[in-house]
Amino acid sequence: MATPAAASDSRSYGVPESVGVEIAAARAAHAGIDWKACPADWGFEAPIQCGYVKVPLDYAKPFGKTIDLAVDRIGSTGTPQERQGALIYNPGGPGGSGMRFPRRVTTKSPLWVNTSKAYDFVGFDPRGVGHSAPISCIDPQEFVKAPKADPVPDSVADKNAQRKLAAEYADGCKARSGEMLPQMTTPNTARDLDVIRAALGEKKLNYLGVSYGTYLGGVYATLFPTHVRRMIVDSVVNPDQDNIWYEANLGQDVAFQGRWNDWQDWVAKNDASFHLGDTRAKVQAQYEALRAKAKANPIGGVVGPAELIGFFQSAPYYDSSWVPVAKTFAAYVAGDTQALVDAIAPDMSDIKGNATAENGNAVYTAVECADAKWPTSWTKWDRDNSKLHEKYPFLTWSNAWMNLPCATWKAKQSTPIEVGAKRGLPPVLIVQSERDAATPYEGAVSLHRRLAGSRLITEQNAGSHGVTSLVNPCINTRVDTYLLTGKVDAQDVKCAPHATPVAPAPAAAKSLAKSAASDLPAREELPAVR
């Protein structure tokens, strides 16, 4: 929650934000963090501890209103001699919480055993997220309610209805969270990260950022190059000023279509298991038939085309979703409607989960709208997305409506900073798969070019989002080596892909439903995304 500092009335004058963050960091270094057992309803088991770090709402007014950022940690598991400090994590979004990061230690995640000997694992809720002065744009129960309108418009009237919804959403953000909106920028979150570093007693930052967390890392490296000790960015947002954020979302539409095609090819190759067709065209035909049926009469009364997109897009995002999504799809085609409804329908009784979902979407929207100036011309939006939809129909219109509130945003929109290395920045390790849908490969190339001395690890012929969480020794060993020693390869590295998901043994498709929904990967195992 936002609280006024004691001297806010007389000392809320403006200073350069670079000065404001120095003041806030010095204050945080002095105060430290009052670590305690985490509140029971936060869901973090001992020995994970929780606390708060106080930051200015507006860094130009460091003595003005403040907000409390939730943080958590688990101590390093090695000897005192092995300890190298704290490793701070951001899973992306924007709108994702990093608070589950310490659970990689308590759940004994094998990929992080070596690193956890050297580092305290630290997570945090970025400003506006979760327990850190959370923002909201709409009643959460209304946000999750289904079915929603088909995102693919059939008429001008359909487009106008979606435009109305987007404008109402922007108005809702202003009404429910107006004070926070101008300050919901990536540079401010980077400043928050530096204040957290100081509160932890760390002279320099060790950081792992995934997805949007790579843009946060790039902005931090630009603003605070001499404060970086080790930095890994995984699945990279293209930080070009012209790409943030309108063009970035158009680029996603193209990349998602490519990865959707990859998944359909895999399903077709495993037709003996799924019985959805032995060619991509046949699998697509099954999907279009499902979509048409859901449009005409929402399945179970709640699953329409919009809900189908929300479910099926996890396959282009994550290879770990390939099998469970295909199994659920196959079960439906074989006659098991309930499996699809169980996997997709919102749980209206999950008040807490629904609030988390609404909050995540609110932060996603607020950050992207605040970071950059968006086109306000509907003609441009309509022209660009209509053209893209012709070749890349899987996600285009859904993505457009999600971002359209930025066209009528009721708060200040900034100019993205020019991301690039400055003197004092150590080597940054960049990890990227070639066919990533959410953050296309060109983003990693761009950031690599901008950060002199960085190294790029490319996972070839792969496209899962969030590479460092996958088993691939070519990547895993280099991540460990970098975090433990600071060493990078003498040149960029190309790695073979991680193992392709294995389809279940051929069986009656209807029987696949028994474990289909439960096989979906736990959200805490995945980077946070839109």
C-alpha positions in Angstrom: 0.0 0.0 0.0 1.2 3.6 -0.6 2.1 5.5 2.5 3.3 9.1 2.9 6.8 9.6 4.3 6.9 11.6 7.5 8.4 14.6 5.7 6.3 14.4 2.5 4.4 17.6 3.1 7.4 19.8 3.1 10.0 17.8 1.2 8.2 16.4 -1.8 10.1 18.7 -4.2 11.4 17.3 -7.4 15.0 16.1 -8.1 16.5 14.2 -11.0 15.4 10.6 -10.8 19.1 9.5 -10.8 19.5 11.5 -7.5 16.2 10.2 -6.2 17.3 6.6 -6.5 20.6 7.3 -4.8 18.7 8.8 -1.9 16.3 5.9 -1.8 19.1 3.3 -2.0 21.1 4.9 0.8 18.0 5.0 2.9 17.3 1.3 2.2 20.9 0.3 2.9 20.6 1.9 6.3 17.2 0.3 7.1 17.9 -3.2 5.7 15.1 -5.7 5.6 13.2 -7.0 8.6 13.1 -10.6 7.6 10.3 -12.7 9.2 8.4 -15.9 8.5 6.2 -15.4 5.5 2.5 -14.9 6.1 0.7 -18.2 6.0 -1.5 -17.3 3.1 1.4 -16.4 0.9 2.2 -20.0 0.4 6.0 -20.0 1.1 7.3 -22.7 3.4 10.2 -22.3 5.9 13.0 -21.5 5.7 11.9 -19.0 3.1 11.6 -15.5 4.8 9.7 -12.5 3.7 10.0 -8.7 4.2 9.4 -5.3 2.6 11.6 -2.6 1.0 10.3 0.9 0.9 10.7 2.9 -2.3 9.5 6.2 -3.6 6.4 6.1 -5.7 8.0 8.8 -7.8 11.8 8.9 -7.9 11.7 12.6 -8.7 10.2 13.0 -5.3 12.2 10.7 -3.0 10.8 12.3 0.1 7.2 12.1 -1.1 4.8 9.1 -1.1 6.4 5.7 -0.8 5.2 2.1 -1.5 6.3 -1.1 0.1 7.7 -3.8 -2.2 7.4 -7.4 -1.0 10.6 -9.5 -1.1 11.5 -13.0 0.0 14.7 -15.0 0.3 16.2 -18.4 1.1 19.8 -18.5 2.3 22.6 -20.1 0.3 23.0 -23.8 1.0 26.7 -24.0 0.8 29.5 -23.1 3.3 30.2 -19.5 4.3 33.2 -19.6 2.0 31.1 -20.6 -1.0 28.6 -17.8 -0.6 28.7 -15.1 -3.2 25.7 -12.9 -2.3 22.1 -12.7 -3.4 20.7 -13.6 -6.8 17.5 -11.7 -7.6 15.0 -13.0 -10.1 12.3 -11.5 -12.3 10.1 -14.0 -14.3 8.7 -11.5 -16.8 5.2 -10.3 -17.7 5.2 -7.5 -17.0 3.1 -8.4 -14.1 4.8 -11.6 -13.0 5.8 -12.2 -9.4 9.3 -13.5 -8.6 8.3 -14.6 -5.1 8.3 -18.3 -6.0 12.0 -18.2 -7.0 13.3 -19.4 -3.5 11.1 -22.5 -3.9 13.6 -23.7 -6.4 15.7 -24.5 -3.4 13.0 -25.9 -1.1 11.7 -28.1 -3.9 15.3 -29.2 -4.7 15.1 -28.2 -8.4 18.2 -30.1 -9.8 19.1 -27.4 -12.3 19.8 -24.9 -9.4 21.6 -27.1 -6.8 25.0 -25.7 -7.7 24.0 -22.1 -7.9 22.0 -22.2 -4.6 25.2 -23.2 -2.7 26.7 -19.8 -3.7 23.7 -17.5 -3.6 20.7 -16.5 -1.5 17.8 -16.8 -3.9 15.7 -13.6 -3.7 12.3 -12.9 -5.3 10.2 -9.8 -5.3 6.8 -8.5 -6.4 7.5 -5.6 -8.7 5.6 -2.4 -8.1 1.9 -2.8 -8.6 2.2 -6.6 -8.4 0.8 -9.0 -5.7 1.9 -7.7 -2.3 3.6 -4.6 -3.6 0.9 -1.9 -3.8 -1.1 -4.0 -6.2 -3.1 -2.2 -8.9 -6.4 -3.2 -10.5 -8.4 -2.2 -13.6 -11.6 -4.2 -13.3 -13.4 -6.3 -10.8 -11.5 -9.6 -10.8 -14.6 -11.8 -11.1 -15.7 -9.8 -14.1 -12.2 -10.1 -15.6 -12.2 -13.9 -15.5 -15.9 -14.5 -16.5 -16.5 -16.5 -19.6 -17.3 -16.8 -22.4 -15.9 -13.6 -23.8 -16.4 -12.3 -27.3 -14.6 -14.0 -30.2 -11.4 -12.0 -30.7 -11.5 -12.6 -34.5 -14.0 -9.9 -35.8 -16.5 -10.8 -38.4 -17.6 -7.2 -39.0 -17.0 -3.5 -38.2 -19.6 -3.9 -35.4 -17.4 -6.6 -33.8 -14.4 -4.3 -34.0 -16.2 -1.4 -32.5 -17.5 -3.6 -29.6 -13.9 -4.6 -28.9 -12.8 -1.0 -29.1 -15.4 0.0 -26.6 -14.2 -2.8 -24.2 -10.6 -1.6 -24.5 -11.5 2.0 -23.8 -13.6 1.0 -20.8 -10.7 -1.0 -19.5 -8.3 2.0 -19.8 -10.9 4.1 -18.0 -11.1 1.4 -15.3 -7.3 1.5 -14.8 -7.5 5.3 -14.3 -10.4 5.0 -11.9 -9.1 2.2 -9.8 -5.3 2.9 -9.9 -4.8 6.4 -11.3 -2.1 7.5 -8.9 0.1 4.6 -9.7 -0.2 4.6 -13.5 2.4 7.3 -14.5 5.0 5.6 -12.3 4.4 2.1 -13.6 7.5 2.2 -15.9 10.3 -0.2 -16.5 12.9 2.4 -15.6 11.2 2.8 -12.2 11.1 -0.9 -11.7 14.9 -0.9 -12.5 15.3 1.8 -9.9 13.3 -0.4 -7.4 15.7 -3.2 -8.2 18.7 -1.1 -7.3 17.0 -0.1 -4.0 16.3 -3.8 -3.2 20.0 -4.5 -3.9 21.0 -1.8 -1.4 18.5 -3.1 1.2 20.0 -6.6 0.9 23.4 -5.1 1.7 24.8 -6.0 -1.7 27.3 -3.7 -3.4 26.5 -5.1 -6.8 23.6 -6.9 -8.4 23.4 -10.6 -9.4 20.3 -11.0 -11.6 18.4 -13.5 -13.6 15.6 -12.1 -15.8 13.3 -14.0 -18.1 11.0 -12.7 -20.9 10.1 -9.1 -19.9 12.7 -9.6 -17.1 15.3 -9.3 -19.9 14.1 -5.8 -20.8 14.1 -4.9 -17.1 17.7 -6.2 -17.0 18.7 -4.3 -20.0 17.3 -1.1 -18.6 19.0 -1.7 -15.3 22.3 -2.4 -17.0 22.0 0.9 -18.9 21.1 3.0 -15.8 23.4 1.2 -13.3 26.3 -0.4 -15.3 28.8 -0.3 -12.4 26.3 -1.9 -10.0 26.1 -5.1 -12.0 28.1 -8.2 -10.9 26.5 -11.0 -12.8 23.5 -10.8 -15.1 21.7 -13.5 -17.1 18.9 -12.6 -19.5 16.8 -15.5 -20.9 14.3 -15.2 -23.8 15.0 -11.6 -24.8 12.6 -8.7 -25.5 14.0 -6.6 -28.4 14.9 -3.4 -26.5 15.0 -1.1 -29.6 13.2 2.1 -28.8 11.0 1.7 -31.9 10.0 -1.8 -30.8 8.7 -0.9 -27.3 5.8 -1.9 -27.2 3.5 -1.6 -30.2 5.9 -3.2 -32.7 6.9 -5.9 -30.2 3.4 -7.2 -30.1 3.1 -7.3 -33.8 6.3 -9.2 -34.0 4.9 -11.7 -31.5 2.0 -12.4 -33.9 4.4 -13.6 -36.6 6.5 -15.7 -34.2 3.5 -17.3 -32.5 2.2 -18.5 -35.9 5.6 -20.2 -36.6 5.6 -22.0 -33.2 2.0 -23.0 -33.5 2.9 -24.6 -36.8 5.8 -26.4 -35.1 3.4 -27.8 -32.5 0.9 -28.9 -35.1 3.7 -30.7 -37.1 4.6 -32.5 -33.9 1.0 -33.5 -33.2 0.7 -34.8 -36.8 3.9 -36.7 -36.4 2.4 -38.4 -33.4 -1.0 -39.1 -34.9 -0.8 -42.7 -33.6 -1.1 -41.2 -30.1 -3.5 -38.3 -30.6 -5.6 -39.2 -33.7 -5.9 -35.5 -34.7 -4.5 -35.9 -38.2 -1.3 -36.9 -39.8 -0.5 -33.5 -41.4 -0.5 -30.0 -40.1 -3.4 -29.1 -42.4 -5.5 -31.9 -40.8 -4.6 -30.8 -37.3 -5.5 -27.2 -38.2 -8.8 -28.4 -39.6 -9.6 -30.1 -36.3 -8.8 -26.9 -34.5 -10.9 -24.8 -36.8 -13.8 -27.2 -36.4 -13.5 -26.9 -32.6 -13.3 -23.2 -32.8 -16.4 -23.0 -35.0 -18.4 -25.2 -32.7 -17.3 -23.1 -29.6 -18.3 -19.9 -31.5 -21.7 -21.2 -32.3 -22.4 -22.7 -28.9 -19.8 -22.2 -26.2 -18.7 -25.6 -24.9 -20.0 -26.2 -21.4 -21.5 -22.8 -21.6 -18.2 -21.2 -20.9 -15.5 -22.1 -23.5 -15.7 -20.0 -26.6 -13.0 -19.0 -29.2 -11.4 -16.5 -26.8 -11.0 -19.2 -24.1 -9.7 -21.6 -26.6 -6.9 -19.2 -27.6 -6.0 -18.7 -23.9 -5.6 -22.5 -23.6 -4.0 -23.4 -26.8 -1.4 -20.6 -26.8 0.4 -22.3 -24.0 1.7 -24.9 -26.5 3.6 -22.3 -28.6 4.9 -20.8 -25.4 6.2 -23.9 -23.7 7.2 -27.3 -24.9 6.1 -28.6 -21.5 2.6 -27.9 -22.6 2.8 -29.8 -25.9 1.6 -33.1 -24.5 -1.1 -32.0 -22.1 -2.7 -29.6 -24.6 -2.6 -32.3 -27.3 -4.1 -34.8 -24.9 -7.0 -32.5 -23.9 -7.6 -31.7 -27.6 -7.6 -35.4 -28.5 -9.9 -36.3 -25.7 -12.4 -33.7 -26.9 -12.3 -34.9 -30.5 -12.9 -38.4 -29.2 -16.0 -37.3 -27.4 -14.9 -36.1 -24.0 -16.2 -32.6 -23.7 -15.7 -32.3 -20.0 -11.9 -32.7 -20.2 -11.7 -29.5 -22.3 -14.1 -27.6 -20.0 -12.2 -28.7 -16.9 -8.9 -27.5 -18.4 -10.1 -24.1 -19.6 -13.2 -22.9 -17.7 -12.5 -20.2 -15.0 -13.0 -21.2 -11.4 -15.3 -18.5 -10.1 -14.9 -19.8 -6.6 -11.1 -19.1 -6.7 -11.4 -15.5 -5.5 -7.7 -15.2 -4.7 -6.5 -16.8 -7.9 -8.8 -14.6 -10.0 -7.6 -11.5 -8.2 -4.0 -12.5 -9.0 -4.9 -13.0 -12.7 -6.6 -9.6 -12.9 -3.7 -7.9 -11.2 -1.2 -9.5 -13.5 -3.1 -8.2 -16.6 -3.5 -4.8 -15.0 0.3 -4.5 -14.5 1.0 -5.9 -17.9 -1.2 -3.2 -19.4 0.0 -0.4 -17.1 3.7 -0.9 -17.7 3.4 -1.3 -21.5 1.2 1.7 -21.8 3.4 3.8 -19.5 6.7 2.8 -21.1 6.0 4.3 -24.5 3.7 6.4 -26.6 1.3 4.2 -28.5 -0.6 4.9 -31.8 -3.9 6.6 -31.1 -5.3 6.1 -34.6 -7.7 3.2 -34.9 -7.1 3.3 -38.6 -3.5 2.3 -38.0 -4.4 -0.5 -35.5 -7.0 -1.8 -37.9 -4.8 -1.7 -41.0 -1.8 -3.3 -39.3 -3.7 -6.1 -37.6 -6.0 -6.9 -40.5 -2.9 -7.3 -42.7 -1.1 -9.5 -40.2 -4.2 -11.6 -39.6 -4.2 -12.7 -43.2 -0.9 -14.7 -42.8 -0.6 -15.0 -39.1 -4.2 -15.6 -37.7 -3.4 -17.6 -34.6 -2.9 -14.8 -32.2 -3.1 -11.5 -34.1 -6.5 -10.1 -33.1 -6.4 -11.5 -29.6 -3.1 -9.7 -29.1 -4.4 -6.5 -30.6 -7.4 -6.3 -28.2 -5.2 -7.0 -25.2 -3.0 -4.0 -26.0 -5.6 -1.6 -27.4 -6.3 0.1 -24.0 -2.9 1.8 -24.6 -4.5 3.7 -27.5 -6.8 5.6 -25.1 -4.6 5.5 -22.0 -5.5 8.2 -19.5 -2.0 8.6 -17.9 1.4 9.9 -19.0 3.3 7.8 -21.5 7.1 8.0 -21.5 9.8 7.6 -24.2 11.7 4.3 -23.9 15.3 4.7 -22.9 18.1 3.8 -25.3 19.4 0.5 -23.9 23.1 0.0 -24.3 26.3 -0.8 -22.4 28.2 2.0 -20.6 31.6 1.8 -19.0 31.9 -0.6 -16.1 29.3 -3.2 -17.2 30.7 -6.7 -16.9 29.9 -9.5 -19.4 26.2 -10.3 -19.6 25.1 -13.8 -20.5 22.2 -13.9 -23.0 20.3 -17.1 -23.6 17.7 -17.6 -26.4 16.0 -20.2 -28.4 15.8 -19.7 -32.2 12.0 -20.1 -32.5 10.7 -18.5 -29.4 7.2 -17.2 -30.0 6.8 -14.6 -27.2 10.3 -13.0 -27.6 11.5 -13.6 -31.2 15.2 -14.3 -31.7 16.0 -10.9 -33.2 15.6 -9.5 -29.7 18.6 -11.4 -28.3 20.7 -10.4 -31.3 19.8 -6.7 -30.7 20.6 -6.8 -27.0 23.8 -8.7 -27.7 24.8 -5.9 -30.1 24.0 -3.2 -27.5 25.8 -4.8 -24.6 29.5 -4.9 -25.5 31.3 -7.9 -24.0 28.1 -9.9 -23.7 27.9 -13.5 -24.8 24.9 -15.1 -26.7 24.0 -18.8 -26.2 21.6 -19.9 -28.9 19.5 -23.0 -28.6 19.1 -24.1 -32.2 16.0 -25.6 -33.6 14.1 -25.0 -30.4 11.4 -22.5 -29.4 10.4 -23.0 -25.8 10.2 -19.7 -23.8 12.4 -19.6 -20.7 15.5 -21.7 -21.7 17.3 -21.7 -18.4 14.6 -23.7 -16.8 15.0 -26.6 -19.2 17.3 -29.6 -19.1 20.0 -28.9 -21.7 23.6 -29.6 -20.4 25.1 -27.3 -23.1 23.2 -24.4 -21.5 22.9 -25.5 -17.9 26.7 -26.0 -17.4 27.4 -22.5 -18.9 24.8 -20.9 -16.7 26.4 -22.5 -13.6 29.9 -21.6 -14.7 29.0 -18.0 -15.2 27.1 -17.6 -11.9 29.8 -19.4 -10.0 32.9 -18.0 -11.7 31.9 -15.0 -13.8 33.5 -16.7 -16.8 31.9 -16.7 -20.3 33.0 -18.5 -23.5 35.5 -16.7 -25.7 32.9 -16.5 -28.3 29.1 -17.0 -28.8 27.8 -20.5 -28.4 25.3 -22.6 -30.4 23.7 -25.4 -28.5 21.7 -28.4 -29.9 18.0 -28.3 -28.7 16.7 -29.8 -25.5 14.8 -33.1 -25.8 11.6 -32.9 -27.9 8.5 -33.7 -25.8 7.6 -37.4 -25.9 4.1 -38.3 -26.9 2.3 -40.9 -24.8 2.1 -44.4 -26.2 -0.6 -44.9 -28.7 -4.0 -45.5 -27.0 -7.6 -44.7 -27.4 -7.7 -40.9 -27.6 -10.6 -40.7 -25.2 -8.6 -42.4 -22.5 -5.9 -39.7 -22.8 -8.2 -37.3 -20.9 -7.8 -38.9 -17.6 -4.5 -37.1 -16.9 -4.6 -34.4 -19.5 -5.5 -31.3 -17.5 -3.4 -32.3 -14.5 -0.4 -32.8 -16.7 -0.2 -29.0 -17.5 3.0 -27.6 -16.0 2.6 -25.7 -12.7 2.7 -22.0 -13.3 5.6 -21.6 -10.8 7.8 -23.7 -13.1 7.4 -21.3 -16.0 8.4 -17.7 -16.7 5.5 -15.3 -16.3 4.0 -14.2 -19.6 1.1 -12.1 -20.9 
